[in-house]
Amino acid sequence: MTVPLRAAFYLRVSTARQAEHDVSIPDQKRQGEAYCAARGYELVETYVEPGASATNDRRPEFLRMIEAGTSKPAPFDIVIVHSFSRFFRDHFELEFYVRKLAKNGVRLVSITQEMGEDPMHVMMRQIMALFDEYQSKENAKHVLRALKENARQGFWNGSLPPIGYRIVAAEQRGAKVKKKLEIDPLHADTVRLIYRLALEGDGTSGPTGVKNIAAYLNQHRIFTRDGGRWGIGQVHRILNAADLYRSA
C-alpha cells in the first residue's frame, strides 16, 4: 500500500483589499483542498497569512512553516501554494527557501504553476519568480505615485488621522470618496494646550519638557483620543509634527 504524501498548505494575501479583488483566502483554501483530494495527498497542516507582503520573510506563519519544514523529521513532504508569488515575490529568496526545504526532503508545489524537478522546470520557476518580483516592484511604484498625487491635491492617504484632526469626505470621484483632514473640535484644544506648555509653560515656569507635559495632562485628567493616559511618545509625536510640516 502506497503511503500518501503529507502536504502543508500556505495561504497568503497582501491586504484586505486584495482579499476582495484577488484570490481570497477561502478561494485558495478551496482550491488547495481539491488539489490534495485529486492527487491523494494528506493535508496535515494549513498556514494562513492574511495581510502580509511576500517581498520579505517577516511573516509569522511563513517562518513557522519553514521551521517545521526544516525540522527533522519534517511533519510534511510538500508545501502547496496557489502560485509561487504566494510563497515569495523575490526570486533570490524564493530559491533560497526552496533549496532549504529541499535539503530536508520537502518540495514546493504550486497549484496553478505545476513544475517538475528537472533543470528546465527549475529554470522556468526562476523566470516566473523574476516576473513576479518585477511586477511587485512596478505595482509599488504606481501605488507610491498615486499616493503622492493624492497628497499633492490635498487629500488624505492615511487611515488614522493625527490627534487634533478628523477625516471628512471631500469629493466623490466615481465609486471613490476622496477624503481630507479638518480640525477636530473635540481634541483641538488639547493639541493647542500641548504646544502652549511646550512654548510657554503653565504660567508658573518656563517652557515645559515632553515628560512634564505628559504628567500635566494626566494630572488634569485630560485623556488621549482613546480615553487613555498620555505617554512621552504621544506628546513627542504631536510636537514633532510641526517640525515635519515646516521641513516639507
PyMOL commands that set and color helices and strands:
alter all, ss='L'
color gray80, all
select helices_A, chain A and resi 16-21+25-39+60-69+84-87+91-102+119-152+188-199+210-219+232-247
alter helices_A, ss='H'
color red, helices_A
select strands_A, chain A and resi 6-13+42-50+78-81+107-110+165-173+176-183
alter strands_A, ss='S'
color yellow, strands_A
deselect
rebuild
show_as cartoon
